Amino acid sequence: MKFIIWTPVYRDNSGGIIVLHKLASMLRDAGHVALIWPQPKPSFSELKTMRGWVKLAKWFKFLVKSLVKNGNINSPYKLGVAKNKDIKDSVVIYPEITEGNPLGGSFIVRWLLNKPGVISGVTDFGSNDLFFYYHKHFNDWTINPHEDHHLRVSELKSDIYQTNNKAERSGQCYMVRKGRDRTLDYHEVGAQSVDGFTHEELSVIFNKCKYFICYDLYTMYCRYAAMCGCIPIVVPQEGLSKEEWRPEIQNRYGIAYGWDDVSWAVETRGKLLDYLAEEENRNINSVDGFVSIVERYFAINRL
């Protein structure tokens, strides 16, 4: 099959963007044609509007800036960039933040990387769109009642996140990210803020600190911290139980949901590391299942 993944230009500190690019690379490695449509590159149909020409100007500006800095719009996965002629027969994959169908594709998949509308306010989806969710918490069961429409890929960056310090640790670091609307009083005075740090910088800090306080309920950074021997503590949300926060027990391994849960994080860290050792196989199985569902659905809808 042929896929086009609509995605913002690669950023190493955005989990959503990383998994969009990772998905494209896994589809390609599985033998499919998989290209990205990086934003703000406009499609031909968008150029029929003033908004499209504004996007074109932004795109040229970005390309010039990227060339000056020797940047790589294709991301570390070395992905191909789609052209307008590629759209016609491709399955176009949009994250839930994308409004409408800007590429004008005929076969549309919506990947819910967060609850629809939470980040961008966008809930404008097509009646024949095929939906997949990243976490159950992100799914809208009214538009996607299919539990098996679960597409999850992850990038462990295990070459960066490793435990290098087995000595006694002290202190806290904390991250806000998508928890910026919450009360930021769970960390101690003097704790180091690590929002916006590179992965290499975070690995060093996670190897120094004893605790990582995270106001973002759902982020891969908690697992990264645990991989470095730091104890990740997710700040609980009022009215949301531990089981409601992460229904699948394996997704709670190595992570504390509040201070009262620290012993659980310590005791299950080994289970987390064992679980992560099989993550790439789960990624492959998830992508294979995704492709099978997509093939069946659009074969029927082509008739």
Backbone hydrogen bonds, N-H to C=O, Kabsch-Sander energy under -0.5 kcal/mol:
donor,donor_aa,acceptor,acceptor_aa,energy
3,F,33,V,-3.3
4,I,91,V,-2.5
5,I,35,L,-2.8
6,W,4,I,-0.7
6,W,93,I,-2.5
7,T,5,I,-0.6
7,T,37,W,-1.6
9,V,39,Q,-0.9
14,S,11,R,-1.3
15,G,13,N,-0.6
18,I,14,S,-2.4
19,V,15,G,-2.3
20,L,16,G,-1.5
21,H,17,I,-2.1
22,K,18,I,-2.7
23,L,19,V,-2.6
24,A,20,L,-1.7
25,S,21,H,-2.1
26,M,22,K,-2.3
27,L,23,L,-2.6
28,R,24,A,-2.2
29,D,25,S,-2.5
30,A,26,M,-1.3
31,G,28,R,-1.7
32,H,27,L,-2.2
33,V,1,M,-2.2
34,A,32,H,-0.7
35,L,3,F,-2.6
36,I,80,G,-2.6
37,W,5,I,-2.6
39,Q,7,T,-1.9
41,K,38,P,-1.7
47,L,43,S,-1.2
48,K,45,S,-1.3
49,T,46,E,-1.9
52,G,46,E,-0.7
53,W,49,T,-1.3
54,V,50,M,-1.9
55,K,51,R,-2.1
56,L,52,G,-2.1
57,A,53,W,-2.0
58,K,54,V,-2.0
59,W,55,K,-2.5
60,F,56,L,-2.5
61,K,57,A,-2.1
62,F,58,K,-2.4
63,L,59,W,-2.5
64,V,60,F,-2.3
65,K,61,K,-2.2
66,S,62,F,-2.8
67,L,63,L,-2.4
68,V,64,V,-2.3
69,K,65,K,-1.8
70,N,67,L,-1.1
71,G,66,S,-4.1
75,S,72,N,-1.6
78,K,75,S,-2.1
79,L,74,N,-1.6
80,G,34,A,-0.5
82,A,36,I,-2.8
86,D,83,K,-1.7
87,I,84,N,-1.3
90,S,87,I,-1.7
91,V,2,K,-2.8
92,V,90,S,-0.6
92,V,107,F,-3.0
93,I,4,I,-3.0
93,I,91,V,-0.5
94,Y,92,V,-0.6
94,Y,109,V,-3.0
96,E,111,W,-1.4
98,T,95,P,-1.9
100,G,124,D,-1.2
104,G,101,N,-1.9
107,F,90,S,-0.7
108,I,106,S,-0.6
109,V,92,V,-2.9
110,R,130,L,-2.9
111,W,94,Y,-3.0
111,W,109,V,-0.5
112,L,110,R,-0.7
112,L,132,F,-3.3
113,L,111,W,-1.3
117,G,122,V,-0.5
118,V,115,K,-2.1
119,I,115,K,-0.5
125,F,123,T,-1.2
129,D,126,G,-1.2
130,L,108,I,-2.6
131,F,129,D,-0.5
132,F,110,R,-2.5
133,Y,149,H,-2.1
134,Y,112,L,-2.2
138,F,135,H,-1.1
139,N,135,H,-0.7
139,N,136,K,-1.1
141,W,139,N,-0.7
143,I,140,D,-1.3
144,N,140,D,-2.1
147,E,145,P,-0.8
149,H,146,H,-1.4
150,H,148,D,-2.0
151,L,133,Y,-2.2
151,L,149,H,-0.6
152,R,150,H,-0.6
156,L,154,S,-0.6
160,I,157,K,-1.9
161,Y,157,K,-2.5
162,Q,160,I,-1.1
164,N,162,Q,-0.8
166,K,164,N,-0.5
170,S,208,K,-1.2
173,C,211,Y,-1.9
174,Y,192,Q,-2.7
175,M,213,I,-2.3
179,G,176,V,-2.8
180,R,177,R,-1.0
182,R,179,G,-2.0
184,L,182,R,-0.5
185,D,183,T,-1.4
191,A,188,E,-2.0
192,Q,172,Q,-2.0
194,V,174,Y,-2.4
197,F,194,V,-1.7
202,L,198,T,-2.5
203,S,199,H,-2.2
204,V,200,E,-1.4
205,I,201,E,-2.0
206,F,202,L,-3.4
207,N,203,S,-1.1
208,K,205,I,-1.6
209,C,205,I,-2.6
210,K,171,G,-1.5
211,Y,171,G,-1.8
212,F,231,I,-2.8
213,I,173,C,-3.0
213,I,211,Y,-0.5
214,C,212,F,-0.5
214,C,233,I,-2.8
215,Y,175,M,-2.8
215,Y,213,I,-0.5
217,L,215,Y,-0.6
222,C,219,T,-1.1
223,R,220,M,-0.6
224,Y,220,M,-2.1
225,A,221,Y,-2.4
226,A,222,C,-2.0
227,M,223,R,-2.3
228,C,224,Y,-0.9
228,C,225,A,-1.0
229,G,226,A,-1.6
230,C,225,A,-2.2
231,I,210,K,-2.4
233,I,212,F,-3.4
234,V,232,P,-0.5
234,V,256,A,-3.1
235,V,214,C,-2.7
240,L,237,Q,-2.3
241,S,239,G,-0.6
245,W,241,S,-2.5
246,R,242,K,-2.2
249,I,247,P,-0.5
251,N,248,E,-1.5
252,R,249,I,-1.9
253,Y,249,I,-0.6
255,I,252,R,-1.8
256,A,232,P,-2.8
258,G,234,V,-0.9
258,G,256,A,-1.0
261,D,258,G,-1.6
262,V,259,W,-1.6
265,A,261,D,-1.6
266,V,262,V,-2.2
267,E,263,S,-2.6
268,T,264,W,-2.0
269,R,266,V,-0.8
272,L,268,T,-2.1
273,L,269,R,-2.3
274,D,270,G,-2.2
275,Y,271,K,-2.5
276,L,272,L,-2.8
277,A,273,L,-1.4
278,E,274,D,-0.5
278,E,275,Y,-1.2
279,E,276,L,-1.7
282,R,278,E,-1.8
283,N,279,E,-2.6
284,I,280,E,-2.2
285,N,281,N,-2.4
286,S,282,R,-2.6
287,V,283,N,-2.4
288,D,284,I,-2.5
289,G,285,N,-2.3
290,F,286,S,-2.1
291,V,287,V,-2.5
292,S,288,D,-2.0
293,I,289,G,-2.0
294,V,290,F,-2.5
295,E,291,V,-2.9
296,R,292,S,-2.0
297,Y,293,I,-2.6
298,F,294,V,-2.5
299,A,295,E,-1.5
300,I,296,R,-1.8
301,N,297,Y,-1.9
302,R,298,F,-1.0
303,L,299,A,-0.5
303,L,300,I,-0.9
